[in-house]
């Protein structure tokens, strides 16, 4: 007989992290989101992020700043996924 709560659901994947460190990826992701928020909002407040010059890698500074944070966010979420799910589907 099936458990009525879990009937029809896929079995829950077990984390590959030891019991005490399962919260660590969540805390690190929360800190990263806070740093990302400050890095994307504060330069516009002080006018540093809205400049066109200097050019970085041939891009205006403001465009490079947001593109760099988008790339770093992709990398951070990839590490978060591997830490919490183990890369399994």
PDB file of N, CA, C and O in Angstrom, chain B, residues numbered from 101:
ATOM      1  N   UNK B 101       0.833  -1.172   0.000  1.00  0.00           N
ATOM      2  CA  UNK B 101       0.000   0.000   0.000  1.00  0.00           C
ATOM      3  C   UNK B 101       0.886   1.248   0.000  1.00  0.00           C
ATOM      4  O   UNK B 101       1.934   1.275   0.645  1.00  0.00           O
ATOM      5  N   UNK B 102       0.455   2.276  -0.729  1.00  0.00           N
ATOM      6  CA  UNK B 102       1.241   3.494  -0.850  1.00  0.00           C
ATOM      7  C   UNK B 102       0.910   4.465   0.262  1.00  0.00           C
ATOM      8  O   UNK B 102      -0.209   4.511   0.772  1.00  0.00           O
ATOM      9  N   UNK B 103       1.905   5.226   0.616  1.00  0.00           N
ATOM     10  CA  UNK B 103       1.704   6.301   1.573  1.00  0.00           C
ATOM     11  C   UNK B 103       0.876   7.392   0.897  1.00  0.00           C
ATOM     12  O   UNK B 103       1.258   7.839  -0.184  1.00  0.00           O
ATOM     13  N   UNK B 104      -0.240   7.846   1.478  1.00  0.00           N
ATOM     14  CA  UNK B 104      -1.102   8.810   0.786  1.00  0.00           C
ATOM     15  C   UNK B 104      -0.425  10.159   0.532  1.00  0.00           C
ATOM     16  O   UNK B 104      -0.825  10.883  -0.380  1.00  0.00           O
ATOM     17  N   UNK B 105       0.564  10.496   1.301  1.00  0.00           N
ATOM     18  CA  UNK B 105       1.235  11.785   1.121  1.00  0.00           C
ATOM     19  C   UNK B 105       2.166  11.750  -0.077  1.00  0.00           C
ATOM     20  O   UNK B 105       2.258  12.731  -0.815  1.00  0.00           O
ATOM     21  N   UNK B 106       2.857  10.642  -0.284  1.00  0.00           N
ATOM     22  CA  UNK B 106       3.857  10.589  -1.353  1.00  0.00           C
ATOM     23  C   UNK B 106       3.358   9.863  -2.604  1.00  0.00           C
ATOM     24  O   UNK B 106       4.141   9.642  -3.528  1.00  0.00           O
ATOM     25  N   UNK B 107       2.086   9.490  -2.658  1.00  0.00           N
ATOM     26  CA  UNK B 107       1.567   8.767  -3.803  1.00  0.00           C
ATOM     27  C   UNK B 107       1.598   9.646  -5.052  1.00  0.00           C
ATOM     28  O   UNK B 107       1.086  10.765  -5.044  1.00  0.00           O
ATOM     29  N   UNK B 108       2.185   9.147  -6.096  1.00  0.00           N
ATOM     30  CA  UNK B 108       2.234   9.879  -7.354  1.00  0.00           C
ATOM     31  C   UNK B 108       3.386  10.853  -7.468  1.00  0.00           C
ATOM     32  O   UNK B 108       3.533  11.502  -8.504  1.00  0.00           O
ATOM     33  N   UNK B 109       4.192  10.977  -6.459  1.00  0.00           N
ATOM     34  CA  UNK B 109       5.338  11.880  -6.499  1.00  0.00           C
ATOM     35  C   UNK B 109       6.619  11.088  -6.730  1.00  0.00           C
ATOM     36  O   UNK B 109       6.726   9.916  -6.368  1.00  0.00           O
ATOM     37  N   UNK B 110       7.574  11.756  -7.337  1.00  0.00           N
ATOM     38  CA  UNK B 110       8.873  11.125  -7.524  1.00  0.00           C
ATOM     39  C   UNK B 110       9.595  11.067  -6.184  1.00  0.00           C
ATOM     40  O   UNK B 110       9.401  11.942  -5.340  1.00  0.00           O
ATOM     41  N   UNK B 111      10.425  10.049  -5.980  1.00  0.00           N
ATOM     42  CA  UNK B 111      11.169   9.985  -4.728  1.00  0.00           C
ATOM     43  C   UNK B 111      12.112  11.175  -4.612  1.00  0.00           C
ATOM     44  O   UNK B 111      12.675  11.636  -5.606  1.00  0.00           O
ATOM     45  N   UNK B 112      12.271  11.650  -3.428  1.00  0.00           N
ATOM     46  CA  UNK B 112      13.098  12.825  -3.188  1.00  0.00           C
ATOM     47  C   UNK B 112      14.579  12.447  -3.267  1.00  0.00           C
ATOM     48  O   UNK B 112      15.018  11.461  -2.675  1.00  0.00           O
ATOM     49  N   UNK B 113      15.338  13.256  -4.013  1.00  0.00           N
ATOM     50  CA  UNK B 113      16.766  12.998  -4.157  1.00  0.00           C
ATOM     51  C   UNK B 113      17.484  13.355  -2.860  1.00  0.00           C
ATOM     52  O   UNK B 113      17.177  14.358  -2.217  1.00  0.00           O
ATOM     53  N   UNK B 114      18.431  12.524  -2.496  1.00  0.00           N
ATOM     54  CA  UNK B 114      19.213  12.786  -1.298  1.00  0.00           C
ATOM     55  C   UNK B 114      20.376  13.680  -1.643  1.00  0.00           C
ATOM     56  O   UNK B 114      20.978  13.546  -2.708  1.00  0.00           O
ATOM     57  N   UNK B 115      20.691  14.580  -0.756  1.00  0.00           N
ATOM     58  CA  UNK B 115      21.815  15.479  -0.970  1.00  0.00           C
ATOM     59  C   UNK B 115      23.117  14.716  -0.758  1.00  0.00           C
ATOM     60  O   UNK B 115      23.181  13.794   0.056  1.00  0.00           O
ATOM     61  N   UNK B 116      24.151  15.105  -1.493  1.00  0.00           N
ATOM     62  CA  UNK B 116      25.445  14.461  -1.355  1.00  0.00           C
ATOM     63  C   UNK B 116      26.270  15.085  -0.235  1.00  0.00           C
ATOM     64  O   UNK B 116      27.379  14.627   0.042  1.00  0.00           O
ATOM     65  N   UNK B 117      25.746  16.126   0.411  1.00  0.00           N
ATOM     66  CA  UNK B 117      26.474  16.799   1.473  1.00  0.00           C
ATOM     67  C   UNK B 117      26.206  16.131   2.810  1.00  0.00           C
ATOM     68  O   UNK B 117      25.123  15.582   3.017  1.00  0.00           O
ATOM     69  N   UNK B 118      27.172  16.166   3.723  1.00  0.00           N
ATOM     70  CA  UNK B 118      26.922  15.648   5.071  1.00  0.00           C
ATOM     71  C   UNK B 118      25.818  16.454   5.751  1.00  0.00           C
ATOM     72  O   UNK B 118      25.505  17.569   5.333  1.00  0.00           O
ATOM     73  N   UNK B 119      25.239  15.890   6.789  1.00  0.00           N
ATOM     74  CA  UNK B 119      24.076  16.487   7.433  1.00  0.00           C
ATOM     75  C   UNK B 119      24.318  17.917   7.908  1.00  0.00           C
ATOM     76  O   UNK B 119      23.434  18.760   7.755  1.00  0.00           O
ATOM     77  N   UNK B 120      25.478  18.220   8.478  1.00  0.00           N
ATOM     78  CA  UNK B 120      25.739  19.547   9.033  1.00  0.00           C
ATOM     79  C   UNK B 120      25.985  20.622   7.997  1.00  0.00           C
ATOM     80  O   UNK B 120      25.847  21.805   8.307  1.00  0.00           O
ATOM     81  N   UNK B 121      26.349  20.252   6.765  1.00  0.00           N
ATOM     82  CA  UNK B 121      26.696  21.255   5.764  1.00  0.00           C
ATOM     83  C   UNK B 121      25.616  21.430   4.704  1.00  0.00           C
ATOM     84  O   UNK B 121      25.871  22.065   3.680  1.00  0.00           O
ATOM     85  N   UNK B 122      24.444  20.900   4.909  1.00  0.00           N
ATOM     86  CA  UNK B 122      23.382  21.033   3.910  1.00  0.00           C
ATOM     87  C   UNK B 122      22.862  22.458   3.803  1.00  0.00           C
ATOM     88  O   UNK B 122      22.359  22.846   2.749  1.00  0.00           O
ATOM     89  N   UNK B 123      22.969  23.242   4.860  1.00  0.00           N
ATOM     90  CA  UNK B 123      22.497  24.627   4.824  1.00  0.00           C
ATOM     91  C   UNK B 123      23.530  25.554   4.226  1.00  0.00           C
ATOM     92  O   UNK B 123      23.186  26.658   3.805  1.00  0.00           O
ATOM     93  N   UNK B 124      24.776  25.145   4.174  1.00  0.00           N
ATOM     94  CA  UNK B 124      25.852  26.011   3.706  1.00  0.00           C
ATOM     95  C   UNK B 124      25.620  26.543   2.294  1.00  0.00           C
ATOM     96  O   UNK B 124      25.788  27.746   2.093  1.00  0.00           O
ATOM     97  N   UNK B 125      25.244  25.728   1.298  1.00  0.00           N
ATOM     98  CA  UNK B 125      24.997  26.292  -0.039  1.00  0.00           C
ATOM     99  C   UNK B 125      23.870  27.323  -0.050  1.00  0.00           C
ATOM    100  O   UNK B 125      23.937  28.300  -0.796  1.00  0.00           O
ATOM    101  N   UNK B 126      22.840  27.118   0.763  1.00  0.00           N
ATOM    102  CA  UNK B 126      21.734  28.058   0.812  1.00  0.00           C
ATOM    103  C   UNK B 126      22.175  29.393   1.412  1.00  0.00           C
ATOM    104  O   UNK B 126      21.786  30.459   0.935  1.00  0.00           O
ATOM    105  N   UNK B 127      22.984  29.322   2.452  1.00  0.00           N
ATOM    106  CA  UNK B 127      23.491  30.543   3.083  1.00  0.00           C
ATOM    107  C   UNK B 127      24.416  31.280   2.126  1.00  0.00           C
ATOM    108  O   UNK B 127      24.325  32.501   1.997  1.00  0.00           O
ATOM    109  N   UNK B 128      25.302  30.556   1.453  1.00  0.00           N
ATOM    110  CA  UNK B 128      26.215  31.193   0.510  1.00  0.00           C
ATOM    111  C   UNK B 128      25.461  31.822  -0.661  1.00  0.00           C
ATOM    112  O   UNK B 128      25.829  32.904  -1.117  1.00  0.00           O
ATOM    113  N   UNK B 129      24.416  31.164  -1.151  1.00  0.00           N
ATOM    114  CA  UNK B 129      23.624  31.747  -2.227  1.00  0.00           C
ATOM    115  C   UNK B 129      22.905  33.010  -1.753  1.00  0.00           C
ATOM    116  O   UNK B 129      22.812  33.984  -2.500  1.00  0.00           O
ATOM    117  N   UNK B 130      22.405  33.003  -0.540  1.00  0.00           N
ATOM    118  CA  UNK B 130      21.769  34.197   0.015  1.00  0.00           C
ATOM    119  C   UNK B 130      22.740  35.361   0.136  1.00  0.00           C
ATOM    120  O   UNK B 130      22.390  36.501  -0.168  1.00  0.00           O
ATOM    121  N   UNK B 131      23.957  35.076   0.578  1.00  0.00           N
ATOM    122  CA  UNK B 131      24.978  36.125   0.655  1.00  0.00           C
ATOM    123  C   UNK B 131      25.347  36.637  -0.731  1.00  0.00           C
ATOM    124  O   UNK B 131      25.544  37.838  -0.919  1.00  0.00           O
ATOM    125  N   UNK B 132      25.440  35.737  -1.694  1.00  0.00           N
ATOM    126  CA  UNK B 132      25.763  36.159  -3.055  1.00  0.00           C
ATOM    127  C   UNK B 132      24.675  37.060  -3.627  1.00  0.00           C
ATOM    128  O   UNK B 132      24.975  38.049  -4.295  1.00  0.00           O
ATOM    129  N   UNK B 133      23.418  36.725  -3.370  1.00  0.00           N
ATOM    130  CA  UNK B 133      22.310  37.546  -3.858  1.00  0.00           C
ATOM    131  C   UNK B 133      22.379  38.941  -3.243  1.00  0.00           C
ATOM    132  O   UNK B 133      22.131  39.932  -3.929  1.00  0.00           O
ATOM    133  N   UNK B 134      22.713  39.026  -1.957  1.00  0.00           N
ATOM    134  CA  UNK B 134      22.834  40.333  -1.303  1.00  0.00           C
ATOM    135  C   UNK B 134      23.974  41.147  -1.908  1.00  0.00           C
ATOM    136  O   UNK B 134      23.814  42.340  -2.165  1.00  0.00           O
ATOM    137  N   UNK B 135      25.120  40.513  -2.138  1.00  0.00           N
ATOM    138  CA  UNK B 135      26.259  41.211  -2.741  1.00  0.00           C
ATOM    139  C   UNK B 135      25.924  41.645  -4.162  1.00  0.00           C
ATOM    140  O   UNK B 135      26.275  42.750  -4.574  1.00  0.00           O
ATOM    141  N   UNK B 136      25.255  40.791  -4.902  1.00  0.00           N
ATOM    142  CA  UNK B 136      24.862  41.109  -6.272  1.00  0.00           C
ATOM    143  C   UNK B 136      23.900  42.294  -6.301  1.00  0.00           C
ATOM    144  O   UNK B 136      24.024  43.178  -7.149  1.00  0.00           O
ATOM    145  N   UNK B 137      22.955  42.312  -5.388  1.00  0.00           N
ATOM    146  CA  UNK B 137      22.009  43.420  -5.318  1.00  0.00           C
ATOM    147  C   UNK B 137      22.723  44.736  -5.049  1.00  0.00           C
ATOM    148  O   UNK B 137      22.441  45.743  -5.698  1.00  0.00           O
ATOM    149  N   UNK B 138      23.643  44.731  -4.097  1.00  0.00           N
ATOM    150  CA  UNK B 138      24.388  45.949  -3.784  1.00  0.00           C
ATOM    151  C   UNK B 138      25.258  46.357  -4.969  1.00  0.00           C
ATOM    152  O   UNK B 138      25.339  47.542  -5.292  1.00  0.00           O
ATOM    153  N   UNK B 139      25.902  45.405  -5.615  1.00  0.00           N
ATOM    154  CA  UNK B 139      26.800  45.725  -6.727  1.00  0.00           C
ATOM    155  C   UNK B 139      26.054  46.259  -7.935  1.00  0.00           C
ATOM    156  O   UNK B 139      26.618  47.025  -8.717  1.00  0.00           O
ATOM    157  N   UNK B 140      24.808  45.874  -8.102  1.00  0.00           N
ATOM    158  CA  UNK B 140      24.051  46.345  -9.252  1.00  0.00           C
ATOM    159  C   UNK B 140      23.277  47.627  -8.975  1.00  0.00           C
ATOM    160  O   UNK B 140      22.922  48.339  -9.915  1.00  0.00           O
ATOM    161  N   UNK B 141      23.008  47.940  -7.713  1.00  0.00           N
ATOM    162  CA  UNK B 141      22.238  49.131  -7.379  1.00  0.00           C
ATOM    163  C   UNK B 141      23.140  50.303  -6.994  1.00  0.00           C
ATOM    164  O   UNK B 141      22.914  51.425  -7.448  1.00  0.00           O
ATOM    165  N   UNK B 142      24.143  50.066  -6.175  1.00  0.00           N
ATOM    166  CA  UNK B 142      24.977  51.145  -5.644  1.00  0.00           C
ATOM    167  C   UNK B 142      25.745  51.907  -6.724  1.00  0.00           C
ATOM    168  O   UNK B 142      25.800  53.133  -6.631  1.00  0.00           O
ATOM    169  N   UNK B 143      26.343  51.279  -7.741  1.00  0.00           N
ATOM    170  CA  UNK B 143      27.041  52.081  -8.746  1.00  0.00           C
ATOM    171  C   UNK B 143      26.134  53.079  -9.457  1.00  0.00           C
ATOM    172  O   UNK B 143      26.595  54.157  -9.833  1.00  0.00           O
ATOM    173  N   UNK B 144      24.882  52.757  -9.648  1.00  0.00           N
ATOM    174  CA  UNK B 144      23.962  53.699 -10.272  1.00  0.00           C
ATOM    175  C   UNK B 144      23.606  54.852  -9.350  1.00  0.00           C
ATOM    176  O   UNK B 144      23.355  55.966  -9.811  1.00  0.00           O
ATOM    177  N   UNK B 145      23.582  54.590  -8.049  1.00  0.00           N
ATOM    178  CA  UNK B 145      23.273  55.648  -7.094  1.00  0.00           C
ATOM    179  C   UNK B 145      24.368  56.709  -7.101  1.00  0.00           C
ATOM    180  O   UNK B 145      24.072  57.903  -7.059  1.00  0.00           O
ATOM    181  N   UNK B 146      25.620  56.291  -7.153  1.00  0.00           N
ATOM    182  CA  UNK B 146      26.739  57.220  -7.124  1.00  0.00           C
ATOM    183  C   UNK B 146      27.182  57.662  -8.517  1.00  0.00           C
ATOM    184  O   UNK B 146      28.101  58.473  -8.635  1.00  0.00           O
ATOM    185  N   UNK B 147      26.559  57.156  -9.559  1.00  0.00           N
ATOM    186  CA  UNK B 147      26.882  57.571 -10.911  1.00  0.00           C
ATOM    187  C   UNK B 147      28.052  56.826 -11.532  1.00  0.00           C
ATOM    188  O   UNK B 147      28.415  57.112 -12.673  1.00  0.00           O
ATOM    189  N   UNK B 148      28.649  55.884 -10.824  1.00  0.00           N
ATOM    190  CA  UNK B 148      29.814  55.169 -11.366  1.00  0.00           C
ATOM    191  C   UNK B 148      29.399  54.137 -12.411  1.00  0.00           C
ATOM    192  O   UNK B 148      30.159  53.868 -13.341  1.00  0.00           O
ATOM    193  N   UNK B 149      28.226  53.565 -12.276  1.00  0.00           N
ATOM    194  CA  UNK B 149      27.792  52.523 -13.196  1.00  0.00           C
ATOM    195  C   UNK B 149      27.098  53.040 -14.437  1.00  0.00           C
ATOM    196  O   UNK B 149      26.777  52.267 -15.340  1.00  0.00           O
ATOM    197  N   UNK B 150      26.861  54.345 -14.492  1.00  0.00           N
ATOM    198  CA  UNK B 150      26.149  54.889 -15.643  1.00  0.00           C
ATOM    199  C   UNK B 150      27.087  55.613 -16.610  1.00  0.00           C
ATOM    200  O   UNK B 150      26.628  56.359 -17.475  1.00  0.00           O
ATOM    201  N   UNK B 151      28.379  55.400 -16.472  1.00  0.00           N
ATOM    202  CA  UNK B 151      29.346  56.035 -17.368  1.00  0.00           C
ATOM    203  C   UNK B 151      29.500  55.227 -18.650  1.00  0.00           C
ATOM    204  O   UNK B 151      29.317  54.010 -18.655  1.00  0.00           O
ATOM    205  N   UNK B 152      29.831  55.906 -19.717  1.00  0.00           N
ATOM    206  CA  UNK B 152      30.132  55.221 -20.969  1.00  0.00           C
ATOM    207  C   UNK B 152      31.619  54.923 -21.039  1.00  0.00           C
ATOM    208  O   UNK B 152      32.016  53.851 -21.496  1.00  0.00           O
ATOM    209  N   UNK B 153      32.431  55.843 -20.599  1.00  0.00           N
ATOM    210  CA  UNK B 153      33.881  55.653 -20.623  1.00  0.00           C
ATOM    211  C   UNK B 153      34.335  55.263 -19.234  1.00  0.00           C
ATOM    212  O   UNK B 153      33.716  55.754 -18.289  1.00  0.00           O
ATOM    213  N   UNK B 154      35.289  54.482 -19.009  1.00  0.00           N
ATOM    214  CA  UNK B 154      36.218  53.857 -19.949  1.00  0.00           C
ATOM    215  C   UNK B 154      35.586  52.630 -20.597  1.00  0.00           C
ATOM    216  O   UNK B 154      34.577  52.103 -20.128  1.00  0.00           O
ATOM    217  N   UNK B 155      36.197  52.203 -21.664  1.00  0.00           N
ATOM    218  CA  UNK B 155      35.773  50.983 -22.339  1.00  0.00           C
ATOM    219  C   UNK B 155      36.532  49.799 -21.753  1.00  0.00           C
ATOM    220  O   UNK B 155      37.742  49.875 -21.540  1.00  0.00           O
ATOM    221  N   UNK B 156      35.825  48.715 -21.497  1.00  0.00           N
ATOM    222  CA  UNK B 156      36.430  47.497 -20.974  1.00  0.00           C
ATOM    223  C   UNK B 156      36.098  46.383 -21.961  1.00  0.00           C
ATOM    224  O   UNK B 156      34.928  46.095 -22.215  1.00  0.00           O
ATOM    225  N   UNK B 157      37.124  45.767 -22.507  1.00  0.00           N
ATOM    226  CA  UNK B 157      36.968  44.722 -23.522  1.00  0.00           C
ATOM    227  C   UNK B 157      36.130  45.225 -24.703  1.00  0.00           C
ATOM    228  O   UNK B 157      35.376  44.459 -25.303  1.00  0.00           O
ATOM    229  N   UNK B 158      36.264  46.489 -25.025  1.00  0.00           N
ATOM    230  CA  UNK B 158      35.555  47.076 -26.151  1.00  0.00           C
ATOM    231  C   UNK B 158      34.108  47.437 -25.855  1.00  0.00           C
ATOM    232  O   UNK B 158      33.392  47.886 -26.750  1.00  0.00           O
ATOM    233  N   UNK B 159      33.664  47.249 -24.617  1.00  0.00           N
ATOM    234  CA  UNK B 159      32.294  47.567 -24.223  1.00  0.00           C
ATOM    235  C   UNK B 159      32.292  48.800 -23.324  1.00  0.00           C
ATOM    236  O   UNK B 159      33.247  49.018 -22.578  1.00  0.00           O
ATOM    237  N   UNK B 160      31.243  49.601 -23.384  1.00  0.00           N
ATOM    238  CA  UNK B 160      31.122  50.679 -22.397  1.00  0.00           C
ATOM    239  C   UNK B 160      31.107  50.085 -20.989  1.00  0.00           C
ATOM    240  O   UNK B 160      30.649  48.961 -20.786  1.00  0.00           O
ATOM    241  N   UNK B 161      31.606  50.840 -20.031  1.00  0.00           N
ATOM    242  CA  UNK B 161      31.768  50.327 -18.672  1.00  0.00           C
ATOM    243  C   UNK B 161      30.450  49.799 -18.093  1.00  0.00           C
ATOM    244  O   UNK B 161      30.428  48.730 -17.483  1.00  0.00           O
ATOM    245  N   UNK B 162      29.363  50.535 -18.278  1.00  0.00           N
ATOM    246  CA  UNK B 162      28.080  50.122 -17.702  1.00  0.00           C
ATOM    247  C   UNK B 162      27.621  48.778 -18.269  1.00  0.00           C
ATOM    248  O   UNK B 162      27.140  47.920 -17.528  1.00  0.00           O
ATOM    249  N   UNK B 163      27.769  48.598 -19.574  1.00  0.00           N
ATOM    250  CA  UNK B 163      27.363  47.329 -20.191  1.00  0.00           C
ATOM    251  C   UNK B 163      28.245  46.187 -19.703  1.00  0.00           C
ATOM    252  O   UNK B 163      27.751  45.097 -19.413  1.00  0.00           O
ATOM    253  N   UNK B 164      29.546  46.434 -19.614  1.00  0.00           N
ATOM    254  CA  UNK B 164      30.463  45.407 -19.114  1.00  0.00           C
ATOM    255  C   UNK B 164      30.123  45.037 -17.672  1.00  0.00           C
ATOM    256  O   UNK B 164      30.163  43.859 -17.316  1.00  0.00           O
ATOM    257  N   UNK B 165      29.789  46.021 -16.837  1.00  0.00           N
ATOM    258  CA  UNK B 165      29.483  45.788 -15.425  1.00  0.00           C
ATOM    259  C   UNK B 165      28.303  44.819 -15.280  1.00  0.00           C
ATOM    260  O   UNK B 165      28.373  43.864 -14.506  1.00  0.00           O
ATOM    261  N   UNK B 166      27.225  45.068 -16.025  1.00  0.00           N
ATOM    262  CA  UNK B 166      26.052  44.192 -15.923  1.00  0.00           C
ATOM    263  C   UNK B 166      26.302  42.827 -16.576  1.00  0.00           C
ATOM    264  O   UNK B 166      25.812  41.812 -16.081  1.00  0.00           O
ATOM    265  N   UNK B 167      27.047  42.792 -17.661  1.00  0.00           N
ATOM    266  CA  UNK B 167      27.367  41.511 -18.308  1.00  0.00           C
ATOM    267  C   UNK B 167      28.253  40.648 -17.400  1.00  0.00           C
ATOM    268  O   UNK B 167      28.089  39.430 -17.335  1.00  0.00           O
ATOM    269  N   UNK B 168      29.184  41.290 -16.710  1.00  0.00           N
ATOM    270  CA  UNK B 168      30.057  40.547 -15.789  1.00  0.00           C
ATOM    271  C   UNK B 168      29.243  39.945 -14.645  1.00  0.00           C
ATOM    272  O   UNK B 168      29.468  38.796 -14.267  1.00  0.00           O
ATOM    273  N   UNK B 169      28.301  40.709 -14.092  1.00  0.00           N
ATOM    274  CA  UNK B 169      27.492  40.169 -12.998  1.00  0.00           C
ATOM    275  C   UNK B 169      26.549  39.079 -13.481  1.00  0.00           C
ATOM    276  O   UNK B 169      26.273  38.139 -12.735  1.00  0.00           O
ATOM    277  N   UNK B 170      26.052  39.176 -14.697  1.00  0.00           N
ATOM    278  CA  UNK B 170      25.212  38.107 -15.244  1.00  0.00           C
ATOM    279  C   UNK B 170      26.024  36.822 -15.402  1.00  0.00           C
ATOM    280  O   UNK B 170      25.525  35.734 -15.116  1.00  0.00           O
ATOM    281  N   UNK B 171      27.261  36.943 -15.851  1.00  0.00           N
ATOM    282  CA  UNK B 171      28.141  35.777 -15.995  1.00  0.00           C
ATOM    283  C   UNK B 171      28.464  35.177 -14.635  1.00  0.00           C
ATOM    284  O   UNK B 171      28.434  33.957 -14.472  1.00  0.00           O
ATOM    285  N   UNK B 172      28.774  36.030 -13.650  1.00  0.00           N
ATOM    286  CA  UNK B 172      29.067  35.531 -12.305  1.00  0.00           C
ATOM    287  C   UNK B 172      27.847  34.858 -11.681  1.00  0.00           C
ATOM    288  O   UNK B 172      27.991  33.886 -10.939  1.00  0.00           O
ATOM    289  N   UNK B 173      26.660  35.358 -11.968  1.00  0.00           N
ATOM    290  CA  UNK B 173      25.444  34.733 -11.445  1.00  0.00           C
ATOM    291  C   UNK B 173      25.253  33.340 -12.040  1.00  0.00           C
ATOM    292  O   UNK B 173      24.853  32.416 -11.332  1.00  0.00           O
ATOM    293  N   UNK B 174      25.534  33.182 -13.331  1.00  0.00           N
ATOM    294  CA  UNK B 174      25.443  31.865 -13.955  1.00  0.00           C
ATOM    295  C   UNK B 174      26.413  30.884 -13.278  1.00  0.00           C
ATOM    296  O   UNK B 174      26.047  29.748 -12.979  1.00  0.00           O
ATOM    297  N   UNK B 175      27.630  31.327 -13.046  1.00  0.00           N
ATOM    298  CA  UNK B 175      28.630  30.465 -12.406  1.00  0.00           C
ATOM    299  C   UNK B 175      28.197  30.109 -10.984  1.00  0.00           C
ATOM    300  O   UNK B 175      28.313  28.954 -10.572  1.00  0.00           O
ATOM    301  N   UNK B 176      27.701  31.087 -10.235  1.00  0.00           N
ATOM    302  CA  UNK B 176      27.273  30.836  -8.855  1.00  0.00           C
ATOM    303  C   UNK B 176      26.098  29.853  -8.808  1.00  0.00           C
ATOM    304  O   UNK B 176      26.067  28.967  -7.955  1.00  0.00           O
ATOM    305  N   UNK B 177      25.144  30.005  -9.712  1.00  0.00           N
ATOM    306  CA  UNK B 177      24.001  29.084  -9.720  1.00  0.00           C
ATOM    307  C   UNK B 177      24.401  27.686 -10.171  1.00  0.00           C
ATOM    308  O   UNK B 177      23.798  26.703  -9.738  1.00  0.00           O
ATOM    309  N   UNK B 178      25.407  27.583 -11.033  1.00  0.00           N
ATOM    310  CA  UNK B 178      25.913  26.266 -11.421  1.00  0.00           C
ATOM    311  C   UNK B 178      26.540  25.558 -10.226  1.00  0.00           C
ATOM    312  O   UNK B 178      26.288  24.374 -10.002  1.00  0.00           O
ATOM    313  N   UNK B 179      27.355  26.276  -9.458  1.00  0.00           N
ATOM    314  CA  UNK B 179      27.950  25.683  -8.255  1.00  0.00           C
ATOM    315  C   UNK B 179      26.869  25.333  -7.227  1.00  0.00           C
ATOM    316  O   UNK B 179      26.950  24.298  -6.566  1.00  0.00           O
ATOM    317  N   UNK B 180      25.875  26.183  -7.097  1.00  0.00           N
ATOM    318  CA  UNK B 180      24.777  25.909  -6.159  1.00  0.00           C
ATOM    319  C   UNK B 180      24.021  24.640  -6.546  1.00  0.00           C
ATOM    320  O   UNK B 180      23.694  23.817  -5.691  1.00  0.00           O
ATOM    321  N   UNK B 181      23.751  24.491  -7.824  1.00  0.00           N
ATOM    322  CA  UNK B 181      23.047  23.288  -8.298  1.00  0.00           C
ATOM    323  C   UNK B 181      23.863  22.036  -8.027  1.00  0.00           C
ATOM    324  O   UNK B 181      23.326  21.029  -7.566  1.00  0.00           O
ATOM    325  N   UNK B 182      25.142  22.093  -8.307  1.00  0.00           N
ATOM    326  CA  UNK B 182      25.981  20.918  -8.063  1.00  0.00           C
ATOM    327  C   UNK B 182      26.105  20.608  -6.587  1.00  0.00           C
ATOM    328  O   UNK B 182      26.191  19.441  -6.205  1.00  0.00           O
ATOM    329  N   UNK B 183      26.114  21.639  -5.745  1.00  0.00           N
ATOM    330  CA  UNK B 183      26.245  21.416  -4.303  1.00  0.00           C
ATOM    331  C   UNK B 183      24.966  20.859  -3.683  1.00  0.00           C
ATOM    332  O   UNK B 183      25.035  20.075  -2.736  1.00  0.00           O
ATOM    333  N   UNK B 184      23.812  21.247  -4.196  1.00  0.00           N
ATOM    334  CA  UNK B 184      22.556  20.808  -3.584  1.00  0.00           C
ATOM    335  C   UNK B 184      21.971  19.567  -4.246  1.00  0.00           C
ATOM    336  O   UNK B 184      21.348  18.745  -3.573  1.00  0.00           O
ATOM    337  N   UNK B 185      22.161  19.422  -5.537  1.00  0.00           N
ATOM    338  CA  UNK B 185      21.556  18.304  -6.256  1.00  0.00           C
ATOM    339  C   UNK B 185      22.583  17.261  -6.656  1.00  0.00           C
ATOM    340  O   UNK B 185      22.211  16.141  -7.005  1.00  0.00           O
ATOM    341  N   UNK B 186      23.832  17.586  -6.615  1.00  0.00           N
ATOM    342  CA  UNK B 186      24.873  16.659  -7.012  1.00  0.00           C
ATOM    343  C   UNK B 186      24.984  16.510  -8.503  1.00  0.00           C
ATOM    344  O   UNK B 186      25.664  15.596  -8.971  1.00  0.00           O
ATOM    345  N   UNK B 187      24.341  17.376  -9.280  1.00  0.00           N
ATOM    346  CA  UNK B 187      24.413  17.286 -10.722  1.00  0.00           C
ATOM    347  C   UNK B 187      23.543  16.188 -11.316  1.00  0.00           C
ATOM    348  O   UNK B 187      23.591  15.935 -12.520  1.00  0.00           O
ATOM    349  N   UNK B 188      22.739  15.528 -10.463  1.00  0.00           N
ATOM    350  CA  UNK B 188      21.853  14.475 -10.952  1.00  0.00           C
ATOM    351  C   UNK B 188      20.507  15.071 -11.310  1.00  0.00           C
ATOM    352  O   UNK B 188      20.107  16.094 -10.755  1.00  0.00           O
ATOM    353  N   UNK B 189      19.808  14.434 -12.235  1.00  0.00           N
ATOM    354  CA  UNK B 189      18.465  14.914 -12.599  1.00  0.00           C
ATOM    355  C   UNK B 189      17.419  13.996 -12.065  1.00  0.00           C
ATOM    356  O   UNK B 189      16.228  14.232 -12.268  1.00  0.00           O
TER     357      UNK B 189
END
